[in-house]
Amino acid sequence: MNRLQLLPRAVLRPVTPRKYHGLRRTSTSSVPLSSSTKRSSVIFAATVGGSALVAAYLFWPDSSRSAPTYENAKLSPTHFTPVNVTASIPCSNPETRLVTLAVPRQSLPDIQEASFSPIWSVFIKDDDIQVERPYTPLEGIDDQGNLKFWIKRYPKGEVGRWIHSKTIGEQIEIRGPLKTWVWQEEKWDEVVMVSGGTGITPFYQLLHHELFSQRSNPSSTTFTLLHSSNNPGELPPPELLEPMTSYAQKDPSRFRFSLYVDSLDGDNTSAVDRRVLQEGRIGRRALELALGLDVDRPWWQRLFQSSPLTRRGNTKDRRILFLVCGPDPMVAAIAGPFGRNMSQGPVGGILGEMGYKSDQVWKL
Ligand SMILES: Cc1cc2nc3c(=O)[nH]c(=O)nc-3n(C[C@H](O)[C@H](O)[C@H](O)COP(=O)(O)OP(=O)(O)OC[C@H]3O[C@@H](n4cnc5c(N)ncnc54)[C@H](O)[C@@H]3O)c2cc1C
């Protein structure tokens, strides 16, 4: 029986490695519990699952459960540090906000450390119910200790709603950085990212690091981002869209960007560049176009190609990586479902049909 289904949400143990945005099995973990919370959890567990479950709960290894809070300590994955809410801006999608947290000067870590290279997140602790969830700083951390997030709240979700209720000047506790996925410079010629909803946040962090922050020694990798939202009103806010659209226009050889919406209904987003917006879901043709495959050649001509010819040459000669992050059904359609116990599972979906293997596809 699945322990996670039996325990109340506030006492769920952390599960690693974590999936990114699939909410059914998303990162749900507890932080130090008050004795009364813990007592009632144990009573609940005993009622529903018997003594074996209680024992499993009490002795299950859980580093975050014991993570203390240190007032003036440097930001670290091992303890919580209080930080200040300095901005909380509503977006056109009312379920999302752009939230900025500032790490106080005395708690600023050495941001040149490798742990701050993409892609990383921090745990934010909901103080009311002692639960933590991971969130992705869009631009990493700057010299002043600012961390900017795009955060969605769910109708019955816990931490997202709690963060939305915080106002400028309030303090909240975070710990990190924690690696979501390790980016390796120069390992890939081409990276194709597919995201849905707030699943865009890890990719924005990678793009910001690689392209928008104007590093002195940028890698030669080319990037493509295909992002989908339900409708134009749910697209990422202009603060995210603008840097991506302008970079894609400025240097399409380095970065290509397309937005997809299930439906154009309720389109009131003047900020969206219509040249990148399409109606429909991200399907095989979108991926083939992203790769520069010559999909418009007649099938009989393509039949005799040893491997797909593209405007950029033969795909076999290029080291191509696909990164996929979004709701479970989207991840499954593009790359196949996650496996058991949070594993990647085999490559399936459209990328599986196209013949890509597990060393070329990563589901976040
Ligand atoms: C590495 C990583 C980075 C992430 N970065 C971001 C980010 O930058 N921005 C972002 O917005 N998210 C991000 N997430 C997702 C985030 O961590 C949370 O999973 C998300 O915010 C939901 O948490 P919650 O506590 O608000 O909702 P939860 O309480 O976990 O609820 C999630 C869903 O379950 C439903 N639900 C809750 N309770 C019940 C119930 N009793 N019965 C039925 N359904 C229920 C809710 O309605 C909701 O749909 C990231 C996740 C990971 C793993």
Ligand as a Chemical Component Dictionary entry (heavy atoms), coordinates in Angstrom:
data_LIG
# 
_chem_comp.id                   LIG 
_chem_comp.type                 NON-POLYMER 
_chem_comp.pdbx_formal_charge   0 
_chem_comp.three_letter_code    LIG 
# 
loop_
_chem_comp_atom.comp_id 
_chem_comp_atom.atom_id 
_chem_comp_atom.alt_atom_id 
_chem_comp_atom.type_symbol 
_chem_comp_atom.charge 
_chem_comp_atom.model_Cartn_x 
_chem_comp_atom.model_Cartn_y 
_chem_comp_atom.model_Cartn_z 
_chem_comp_atom.pdbx_ordinal 
LIG C1  C1  C 0 12.118 21.149 -8.319 1  
LIG C2  C2  C 0 10.765 21.816 -8.373 2  
LIG C3  C3  C 0 10.656 23.164 -8.682 3  
LIG C4  C4  C 0 9.410  23.789 -8.741 4  
LIG N1  N1  N 0 9.322  25.115 -9.091 5  
LIG C5  C5  C 0 8.108  25.725 -9.138 6  
LIG C6  C6  C 0 7.990  27.114 -9.511 7  
LIG O1  O1  O 0 8.978  27.802 -9.792 8  
LIG N2  N2  N 0 6.743  27.666 -9.530 9  
LIG C7  C7  C 0 5.607  26.943 -9.197 10 
LIG O2  O2  O 0 4.504  27.506 -9.210 11 
LIG N3  N3  N 0 5.703  25.613 -8.860 12 
LIG C8  C8  C 0 6.910  25.010 -8.806 13 
LIG N4  N4  N 0 6.999  23.673 -8.436 14 
LIG C9  C9  C 0 5.782  22.990 -7.931 15 
LIG C10 C10 C 0 5.663  23.285 -6.399 16 
LIG O3  O3  O 0 6.759  22.738 -5.711 17 
LIG C11 C11 C 0 4.407  22.698 -5.769 18 
LIG O4  O4  O 0 4.292  21.346 -6.095 19 
LIG C12 C12 C 0 3.151  23.427 -6.205 20 
LIG O5  O5  O 0 3.272  24.815 -5.884 21 
LIG C13 C13 C 0 1.918  22.870 -5.491 22 
LIG O6  O6  O 0 2.125  22.935 -4.118 23 
LIG P1  P1  P 0 0.958  23.383 -3.157 24 
LIG O7  O7  O 0 1.432  23.107 -1.757 25 
LIG O8  O8  O 0 0.474  24.748 -3.456 26 
LIG O9  O9  O 0 -0.206 22.421 -3.553 27 
LIG P2  P2  P 0 -0.509 20.951 -2.982 28 
LIG O10 O10 O 0 -1.064 21.066 -1.616 29 
LIG O11 O11 O 0 0.680  20.078 -3.171 30 
LIG O12 O12 O 0 -1.652 20.538 -3.959 31 
LIG C14 C14 C 0 -1.327 20.322 -5.323 32 
LIG C15 C15 C 0 -2.562 19.882 -6.095 33 
LIG O13 O13 O 0 -3.240 18.902 -5.427 34 
LIG C16 C16 C 0 -4.578 19.340 -5.242 35 
LIG N5  N5  N 0 -5.012 18.940 -3.918 36 
LIG C17 C17 C 0 -4.551 19.395 -2.728 37 
LIG N6  N6  N 0 -5.197 18.800 -1.742 38 
LIG C18 C18 C 0 -6.087 17.944 -2.300 39 
LIG C19 C19 C 0 -7.058 17.045 -1.791 40 
LIG N7  N7  N 0 -7.246 16.866 -0.485 41 
LIG N8  N8  N 0 -7.774 16.315 -2.676 42 
LIG C20 C20 C 0 -7.578 16.460 -4.003 43 
LIG N9  N9  N 0 -6.686 17.306 -4.552 44 
LIG C21 C21 C 0 -5.968 18.034 -3.703 45 
LIG C22 C22 C 0 -4.585 20.822 -5.330 46 
LIG O14 O14 O 0 -5.816 21.370 -5.738 47 
LIG C23 C23 C 0 -3.571 20.997 -6.348 48 
LIG O15 O15 O 0 -4.141 20.806 -7.625 49 
LIG C24 C24 C 0 8.235  23.042 -8.437 50 
LIG C25 C25 C 0 8.334  21.681 -8.131 51 
LIG C26 C26 C 0 9.576  21.071 -8.108 52 
LIG C27 C27 C 0 9.660  19.595 -7.770 53 
# 
loop_
_chem_comp_bond.comp_id 
_chem_comp_bond.atom_id_1 
_chem_comp_bond.atom_id_2 
_chem_comp_bond.value_order 
_chem_comp_bond.pdbx_ordinal 
LIG C1  C2  SING 1  
LIG C2  C3  SING 2  
LIG C2  C26 DOUB 3  
LIG C3  C4  DOUB 4  
LIG C4  N1  SING 5  
LIG C4  C24 SING 6  
LIG N1  C5  DOUB 7  
LIG C5  C6  SING 8  
LIG C5  C8  SING 9  
LIG C6  O1  DOUB 10 
LIG C6  N2  SING 11 
LIG N2  C7  SING 12 
LIG C7  O2  DOUB 13 
LIG C7  N3  SING 14 
LIG N3  C8  DOUB 15 
LIG C8  N4  SING 16 
LIG N4  C9  SING 17 
LIG N4  C24 SING 18 
LIG C9  C10 SING 19 
LIG C10 O3  SING 20 
LIG C10 C11 SING 21 
LIG C11 O4  SING 22 
LIG C11 C12 SING 23 
LIG C12 O5  SING 24 
LIG C12 C13 SING 25 
LIG C13 O6  SING 26 
LIG O6  P1  SING 27 
LIG P1  O7  DOUB 28 
LIG P1  O8  SING 29 
LIG P1  O9  SING 30 
LIG O9  P2  SING 31 
LIG P2  O10 DOUB 32 
LIG P2  O11 SING 33 
LIG P2  O12 SING 34 
LIG O12 C14 SING 35 
LIG C14 C15 SING 36 
LIG C15 O13 SING 37 
LIG C15 C23 SING 38 
LIG O13 C16 SING 39 
LIG C16 N5  SING 40 
LIG C16 C22 SING 41 
LIG N5  C17 SING 42 
LIG N5  C21 SING 43 
LIG C17 N6  DOUB 44 
LIG N6  C18 SING 45 
LIG C18 C19 SING 46 
LIG C18 C21 DOUB 47 
LIG C19 N7  SING 48 
LIG C19 N8  DOUB 49 
LIG N8  C20 SING 50 
LIG C20 N9  DOUB 51 
LIG N9  C21 SING 52 
LIG C22 O14 SING 53 
LIG C22 C23 SING 54 
LIG C23 O15 SING 55 
LIG C24 C25 DOUB 56 
LIG C25 C26 SING 57 
LIG C26 C27 SING 58 
# 
